[in-house]
Amino acid sequence: MPDRTTIVMPELLKAKAVARARQRGISFGELVRQAVEKEVAAPARGKSKKKTGDPFWDNLVTYDDDGPVDLAARHDDYLYGEES
């Protein structure tokens, strides 16, 4: 038997999703299942340096990018051009 899952989403997003499901002639639940199935079948985005568990919950996972290595420490400098 499938598991029942509750999700929280913005009202406008749900309205758009319900409308799309009606347009396709399927239930809202089926639209959500298809979207999740498509997402988990796709290759993962970004390159994880360290995989220790579920990256949604695991704050130890980091990803490669082209941003400055001191962005966290100097974010005001980068955003506002000021010395911190």
N, CA, C and O atoms as CSV, one atom per row, in Angstrom:
chain,resi,resn,atom,element,x,y,z
A,1,MET,N,N,0.842,-1.182,0.000
A,1,MET,CA,C,0.000,0.000,0.000
A,1,MET,C,C,0.887,1.244,0.000
A,1,MET,O,O,1.841,1.305,0.775
A,2,PRO,N,N,0.605,2.228,-0.835
A,2,PRO,CA,C,1.432,3.447,-0.885
A,2,PRO,C,C,1.363,4.228,0.427
A,2,PRO,O,O,0.366,4.180,1.147
A,3,ASP,N,N,2.437,4.940,0.715
A,3,ASP,CA,C,2.462,5.827,1.880
A,3,ASP,C,C,1.747,7.125,1.555
A,3,ASP,O,O,1.863,7.647,0.447
A,4,ARG,N,N,1.009,7.642,2.521
A,4,ARG,CA,C,0.380,8.947,2.380
A,4,ARG,C,C,1.386,9.985,2.853
A,4,ARG,O,O,2.008,9.814,3.902
A,5,THR,N,N,1.550,11.049,2.096
A,5,THR,CA,C,2.503,12.104,2.411
A,5,THR,C,C,1.808,13.445,2.338
A,5,THR,O,O,1.013,13.702,1.434
A,6,THR,N,N,2.118,14.299,3.302
A,6,THR,CA,C,1.587,15.657,3.301
A,6,THR,C,C,2.696,16.601,2.892
A,6,THR,O,O,3.807,16.518,3.414
A,7,ILE,N,N,2.412,17.491,1.972
A,7,ILE,CA,C,3.391,18.496,1.565
A,7,ILE,C,C,2.790,19.881,1.760
A,7,ILE,O,O,1.570,20.046,1.748
A,8,VAL,N,N,3.637,20.851,1.937
A,8,VAL,CA,C,3.210,22.236,2.086
A,8,VAL,C,C,3.748,23.009,0.885
A,8,VAL,O,O,4.934,22.923,0.566
A,9,MET,N,N,2.880,23.758,0.225
A,9,MET,CA,C,3.320,24.552,-0.913
A,9,MET,C,C,2.532,25.855,-0.944
A,9,MET,O,O,1.428,25.936,-0.405
A,10,PRO,N,N,3.100,26.861,-1.569
A,10,PRO,CA,C,2.388,28.134,-1.681
A,10,PRO,C,C,1.058,27.952,-2.420
A,10,PRO,O,O,0.943,27.125,-3.325
A,11,GLU,N,N,0.069,28.733,-2.020
A,11,GLU,CA,C,-1.278,28.634,-2.578
A,11,GLU,C,C,-1.284,28.784,-4.102
A,11,GLU,O,O,-1.966,28.033,-4.799
A,12,LEU,N,N,-0.532,29.743,-4.611
A,12,LEU,CA,C,-0.506,29.973,-6.056
A,12,LEU,C,C,0.102,28.777,-6.798
A,12,LEU,O,O,-0.384,28.394,-7.862
A,13,LEU,N,N,1.157,28.195,-6.241
A,13,LEU,CA,C,1.772,27.028,-6.868
A,13,LEU,C,C,0.790,25.865,-6.915
A,13,LEU,O,O,0.686,25.180,-7.932
A,14,LYS,N,N,0.068,25.640,-5.817
A,14,LYS,CA,C,-0.913,24.551,-5.804
A,14,LYS,C,C,-2.013,24.804,-6.830
A,14,LYS,O,O,-2.422,23.885,-7.538
A,15,ALA,N,N,-2.492,26.040,-6.916
A,15,ALA,CA,C,-3.545,26.364,-7.886
A,15,ALA,C,C,-3.068,26.092,-9.311
A,15,ALA,O,O,-3.815,25.553,-10.127
A,16,LYS,N,N,-1.828,26.464,-9.606
A,16,LYS,CA,C,-1.276,26.205,-10.947
A,16,LYS,C,C,-1.147,24.706,-11.196
A,16,LYS,O,O,-1.433,24.229,-12.294
A,17,ALA,N,N,-0.716,23.964,-10.174
A,17,ALA,CA,C,-0.557,22.520,-10.320
A,17,ALA,C,C,-1.908,21.829,-10.507
A,17,ALA,O,O,-2.029,20.924,-11.333
A,18,VAL,N,N,-2.914,22.244,-9.756
A,18,VAL,CA,C,-4.257,21.673,-9.905
A,18,VAL,C,C,-4.790,21.957,-11.304
A,18,VAL,O,O,-5.375,21.081,-11.940
A,19,ALA,N,N,-4.589,23.176,-11.780
A,19,ALA,CA,C,-5.037,23.529,-13.127
A,19,ALA,C,C,-4.319,22.684,-14.182
A,19,ALA,O,O,-4.943,22.231,-15.142
A,20,ARG,N,N,-3.019,22.472,-14.009
A,20,ARG,CA,C,-2.267,21.650,-14.968
A,20,ARG,C,C,-2.755,20.207,-14.938
A,20,ARG,O,O,-2.877,19.572,-15.985
A,21,ALA,N,N,-3.033,19.688,-13.752
A,21,ALA,CA,C,-3.536,18.317,-13.643
A,21,ALA,C,C,-4.878,18.186,-14.361
A,21,ALA,O,O,-5.096,17.225,-15.098
A,22,ARG,N,N,-5.772,19.143,-14.149
A,22,ARG,CA,C,-7.074,19.123,-14.833
A,22,ARG,C,C,-6.887,19.180,-16.341
A,22,ARG,O,O,-7.565,18.477,-17.090
A,23,GLN,N,N,-5.961,20.022,-16.776
A,23,GLN,CA,C,-5.673,20.175,-18.211
A,23,GLN,C,C,-5.213,18.841,-18.806
A,23,GLN,O,O,-5.559,18.505,-19.938
A,24,ARG,N,N,-4.436,18.093,-18.036
A,24,ARG,CA,C,-3.914,16.809,-18.505
A,24,ARG,C,C,-4.866,15.653,-18.244
A,24,ARG,O,O,-4.625,14.532,-18.691
A,25,GLY,N,N,-5.957,15.927,-17.514
A,25,GLY,CA,C,-6.936,14.883,-17.241
A,25,GLY,C,C,-6.490,13.877,-16.180
A,25,GLY,O,O,-6.905,12.719,-16.205
A,26,ILE,N,N,-5.638,14.325,-15.239
A,26,ILE,CA,C,-5.165,13.458,-14.165
A,26,ILE,C,C,-5.412,14.148,-12.822
A,26,ILE,O,O,-5.714,15.340,-12.772
A,27,SER,N,N,-5.281,13.395,-11.757
A,27,SER,CA,C,-5.477,13.975,-10.429
A,27,SER,C,C,-4.253,14.798,-10.031
A,27,SER,O,O,-3.165,14.652,-10.588
A,28,PHE,N,N,-4.475,15.667,-9.049
A,28,PHE,CA,C,-3.368,16.452,-8.500
A,28,PHE,C,C,-2.295,15.513,-7.929
A,28,PHE,O,O,-1.101,15.730,-8.133
A,29,GLY,N,N,-2.730,14.473,-7.218
A,29,GLY,CA,C,-1.776,13.507,-6.657
A,29,GLY,C,C,-0.942,12.841,-7.738
A,29,GLY,O,O,0.263,12.656,-7.565
A,30,GLU,N,N,-1.570,12.477,-8.854
A,30,GLU,CA,C,-0.835,11.846,-9.954
A,30,GLU,C,C,0.174,12.821,-10.554
A,30,GLU,O,O,1.290,12.425,-10.891
A,31,LEU,N,N,-0.204,14.083,-10.691
A,31,LEU,CA,C,0.727,15.084,-11.204
A,31,LEU,C,C,1.946,15.191,-10.297
A,31,LEU,O,O,3.080,15.241,-10.773
A,32,VAL,N,N,1.707,15.226,-8.983
A,32,VAL,CA,C,2.814,15.312,-8.024
A,32,VAL,C,C,3.680,14.065,-8.114
A,32,VAL,O,O,4.906,14.179,-8.141
A,33,ARG,N,N,3.083,12.875,-8.164
A,33,ARG,CA,C,3.860,11.633,-8.279
A,33,ARG,C,C,4.710,11.631,-9.541
A,33,ARG,O,O,5.875,11.236,-9.501
A,34,GLN,N,N,4.141,12.067,-10.659
A,34,GLN,CA,C,4.900,12.102,-11.919
A,34,GLN,C,C,6.065,13.090,-11.832
A,34,GLN,O,O,7.162,12.810,-12.317
A,35,ALA,N,N,5.821,14.244,-11.212
A,35,ALA,CA,C,6.878,15.248,-11.085
A,35,ALA,C,C,8.015,14.731,-10.209
A,35,ALA,O,O,9.187,14.926,-10.529
A,36,VAL,N,N,7.670,14.075,-9.109
A,36,VAL,CA,C,8.704,13.526,-8.216
A,36,VAL,C,C,9.452,12.402,-8.916
A,36,VAL,O,O,10.678,12.323,-8.827
A,37,GLU,N,N,8.730,11.534,-9.607
A,37,GLU,CA,C,9.367,10.437,-10.345
A,37,GLU,C,C,10.356,10.979,-11.379
A,37,GLU,O,O,11.464,10.461,-11.519
A,38,LYS,N,N,9.948,12.021,-12.097
A,38,LYS,CA,C,10.825,12.636,-13.099
A,38,LYS,C,C,12.078,13.222,-12.436
A,38,LYS,O,O,13.185,13.079,-12.955
A,39,GLU,N,N,11.897,13.873,-11.300
A,39,GLU,CA,C,13.018,14.497,-10.600
A,39,GLU,C,C,14.008,13.462,-10.090
A,39,GLU,O,O,15.216,13.642,-10.244
A,40,VAL,N,N,13.527,12.390,-9.491
A,40,VAL,CA,C,14.461,11.404,-8.932
A,40,VAL,C,C,15.112,10.553,-10.014
A,40,VAL,O,O,16.160,9.953,-9.773
A,41,ALA,N,N,14.515,10.489,-11.200
A,41,ALA,CA,C,15.117,9.749,-12.306
A,41,ALA,C,C,16.208,10.556,-13.006
A,41,ALA,O,O,17.076,9.982,-13.665
A,42,ALA,N,N,16.172,11.885,-12.869
A,42,ALA,CA,C,17.151,12.761,-13.527
A,42,ALA,C,C,18.491,12.704,-12.783
A,42,ALA,O,O,18.522,12.450,-11.579
A,43,PRO,N,N,19.587,12.937,-13.494
A,43,PRO,CA,C,20.887,12.989,-12.812
A,43,PRO,C,C,20.903,14.116,-11.779
A,43,PRO,O,O,20.271,15.157,-11.961
A,44,ALA,N,N,21.626,13.890,-10.713
A,44,ALA,CA,C,21.739,14.903,-9.658
A,44,ALA,C,C,22.417,16.144,-10.209
A,44,ALA,O,O,23.310,16.053,-11.051
A,45,ARG,N,N,21.984,17.320,-9.723
A,45,ARG,CA,C,22.595,18.581,-10.146
A,45,ARG,C,C,23.729,18.923,-9.198
A,45,ARG,O,O,23.649,18.640,-8.002
A,46,GLY,N,N,24.782,19.529,-9.722
A,46,GLY,CA,C,25.909,19.930,-8.891
A,46,GLY,C,C,26.754,18.719,-8.520
A,46,GLY,O,O,26.298,17.578,-8.602
A,47,LYS,N,N,27.955,18.976,-8.121
A,47,LYS,CA,C,28.864,17.915,-7.717
A,47,LYS,C,C,29.093,18.027,-6.224
A,47,LYS,O,O,29.644,19.014,-5.737
A,48,SER,N,N,28.671,17.026,-5.520
A,48,SER,CA,C,28.838,17.029,-4.070
A,48,SER,C,C,30.265,16.636,-3.719
A,48,SER,O,O,30.793,15.663,-4.257
A,49,LYS,N,N,30.890,17.385,-2.820
A,49,LYS,CA,C,32.233,17.051,-2.366
A,49,LYS,C,C,32.198,15.953,-1.316
A,49,LYS,O,O,33.109,15.128,-1.241
A,50,LYS,N,N,31.145,15.942,-0.505
A,50,LYS,CA,C,31.056,14.980,0.581
A,50,LYS,C,C,29.614,14.550,0.738
A,50,LYS,O,O,28.747,15.371,1.036
A,51,LYS,N,N,29.350,13.277,0.540
A,51,LYS,CA,C,28.003,12.764,0.704
A,51,LYS,C,C,27.954,11.977,2.002
A,51,LYS,O,O,28.606,10.942,2.141
A,52,THR,N,N,27.183,12.472,2.939
A,52,THR,CA,C,27.090,11.801,4.227
A,52,THR,C,C,25.671,11.349,4.528
A,52,THR,O,O,25.434,10.731,5.565
A,53,GLY,N,N,24.722,11.642,3.646
A,53,GLY,CA,C,23.327,11.284,3.882
A,53,GLY,C,C,22.442,12.005,2.898
A,53,GLY,O,O,22.878,12.332,1.794
A,54,ASP,N,N,21.220,12.255,3.275
A,54,ASP,CA,C,20.266,12.960,2.433
A,54,ASP,C,C,20.655,14.437,2.374
A,54,ASP,O,O,20.600,15.116,3.399
A,55,PRO,N,N,21.052,14.965,1.188
A,55,PRO,CA,C,21.526,16.348,1.113
A,55,PRO,C,C,20.467,17.370,1.472
A,55,PRO,O,O,20.805,18.508,1.799
A,56,PHE,N,N,19.191,16.999,1.423
A,56,PHE,CA,C,18.151,17.945,1.821
A,56,PHE,C,C,18.244,18.246,3.310
A,56,PHE,O,O,17.994,19.374,3.734
A,57,TRP,N,N,18.598,17.251,4.099
A,57,TRP,CA,C,18.663,17.405,5.549
A,57,TRP,C,C,20.092,17.545,6.056
A,57,TRP,O,O,20.284,17.968,7.196
A,58,ASP,N,N,21.071,17.220,5.284
A,58,ASP,CA,C,22.443,17.156,5.747
A,58,ASP,C,C,23.164,18.465,5.444
A,58,ASP,O,O,23.462,18.751,4.285
A,59,ASN,N,N,23.444,19.253,6.462
A,59,ASN,CA,C,24.088,20.545,6.240
A,59,ASN,C,C,25.599,20.418,6.058
A,59,ASN,O,O,26.289,21.432,5.947
A,60,LEU,N,N,26.119,19.210,6.026
A,60,LEU,CA,C,27.553,19.020,5.809
A,60,LEU,C,C,27.908,18.876,4.332
A,60,LEU,O,O,29.086,18.903,3.977
A,61,VAL,N,N,26.912,18.723,3.471
A,61,VAL,CA,C,27.171,18.547,2.050
A,61,VAL,C,C,27.525,19.889,1.441
A,61,VAL,O,O,26.839,20.884,1.674
A,62,THR,N,N,28.591,19.920,0.665
A,62,THR,CA,C,28.986,21.139,-0.036
A,62,THR,C,C,29.011,20.867,-1.535
A,62,THR,O,O,29.137,19.721,-1.965
A,63,TYR,N,N,28.891,21.917,-2.317
A,63,TYR,CA,C,28.838,21.798,-3.764
A,63,TYR,C,C,29.861,22.716,-4.397
A,63,TYR,O,O,30.113,23.819,-3.913
A,64,ASP,N,N,30.448,22.244,-5.490
A,64,ASP,CA,C,31.401,23.057,-6.240
A,64,ASP,C,C,30.667,24.186,-6.937
A,64,ASP,O,O,29.568,23.992,-7.458
A,65,ASP,N,N,31.271,25.365,-6.949
A,65,ASP,CA,C,30.755,26.470,-7.747
A,65,ASP,C,C,31.909,27.410,-8.075
A,65,ASP,O,O,33.042,27.196,-7.645
A,66,ASP,N,N,31.608,28.446,-8.838
A,66,ASP,CA,C,32.643,29.394,-9.259
A,66,ASP,C,C,32.657,30.657,-8.410
A,66,ASP,O,O,33.332,31.624,-8.762
A,67,GLY,N,N,31.932,30.669,-7.308
A,67,GLY,CA,C,31.867,31.851,-6.451
A,67,GLY,C,C,33.145,32.029,-5.643
A,67,GLY,O,O,33.966,31.114,-5.566
A,68,PRO,N,N,33.317,33.204,-5.041
A,68,PRO,CA,C,34.507,33.456,-4.244
A,68,PRO,C,C,34.538,32.556,-3.003
A,68,PRO,O,O,33.494,32.252,-2.426
A,69,VAL,N,N,35.722,32.140,-2.603
A,69,VAL,CA,C,35.853,31.234,-1.462
A,69,VAL,C,C,35.562,31.933,-0.134
A,69,VAL,O,O,35.295,31.260,0.861
A,70,ASP,N,N,35.608,33.260,-0.096
A,70,ASP,CA,C,35.350,33.993,1.148
A,70,ASP,C,C,33.971,34.656,1.150
A,70,ASP,O,O,33.763,35.637,1.864
A,71,LEU,N,N,33.043,34.142,0.373
A,71,LEU,CA,C,31.728,34.768,0.237
A,71,LEU,C,C,31.000,34.887,1.572
A,71,LEU,O,O,30.407,35.926,1.860
A,72,ALA,N,N,31.036,33.846,2.383
A,72,ALA,CA,C,30.320,33.901,3.667
A,72,ALA,C,C,30.890,34.988,4.566
A,72,ALA,O,O,30.138,35.724,5.205
A,73,ALA,N,N,32.199,35.093,4.617
A,73,ALA,CA,C,32.841,36.064,5.504
A,73,ALA,C,C,32.702,37.500,4.984
A,73,ALA,O,O,32.617,38.434,5.781
A,74,ARG,N,N,32.678,37.687,3.660
A,74,ARG,CA,C,32.678,39.032,3.086
A,74,ARG,C,C,31.413,39.328,2.277
A,74,ARG,O,O,31.460,40.099,1.319
A,75,HIS,N,N,30.285,38.723,2.655
A,75,HIS,CA,C,29.077,38.900,1.843
A,75,HIS,C,C,28.654,40.358,1.732
A,75,HIS,O,O,28.152,40.762,0.683
A,76,ASP,N,N,28.842,41.176,2.795
A,76,ASP,CA,C,28.485,42.595,2.704
A,76,ASP,C,C,29.338,43.317,1.660
A,76,ASP,O,O,28.841,44.156,0.909
A,77,ASP,N,N,30.620,42.981,1.625
A,77,ASP,CA,C,31.509,43.587,0.623
A,77,ASP,C,C,31.014,43.285,-0.787
A,77,ASP,O,O,30.973,44.167,-1.645
A,78,TYR,N,N,30.637,42.023,-1.016
A,78,TYR,CA,C,30.188,41.623,-2.354
A,78,TYR,C,C,28.817,42.207,-2.693
A,78,TYR,O,O,28.565,42.576,-3.840
A,79,LEU,N,N,27.936,42.290,-1.702
A,79,LEU,CA,C,26.592,42.792,-1.976
A,79,LEU,C,C,26.549,44.327,-2.063
A,79,LEU,O,O,25.873,44.885,-2.927
A,80,TYR,N,N,27.273,44.996,-1.164
A,80,TYR,CA,C,27.141,46.442,-1.041
A,80,TYR,C,C,28.406,47.216,-1.375
A,80,TYR,O,O,28.389,48.447,-1.412
A,81,GLY,N,N,29.511,46.503,-1.618
A,81,GLY,CA,C,30.755,47.173,-1.940
A,81,GLY,C,C,31.376,47.870,-0.735
A,81,GLY,O,O,32.184,48.785,-0.895
A,82,GLU,N,N,31.008,47.450,0.454
A,82,GLU,CA,C,31.530,48.085,1.673
A,82,GLU,C,C,32.486,47.132,2.371
A,82,GLU,O,O,32.412,45.913,2.212
A,83,GLU,N,N,33.372,47.712,3.137
A,83,GLU,CA,C,34.260,46.920,3.974
A,83,GLU,C,C,33.480,46.491,5.211
A,83,GLU,O,O,32.749,47.298,5.787
A,84,SER,N,N,33.621,45.251,5.624
A,84,SER,CA,C,32.909,44.781,6.815
A,84,SER,C,C,33.723,44.990,8.075
A,84,SER,O,O,33.269,44.649,9.167
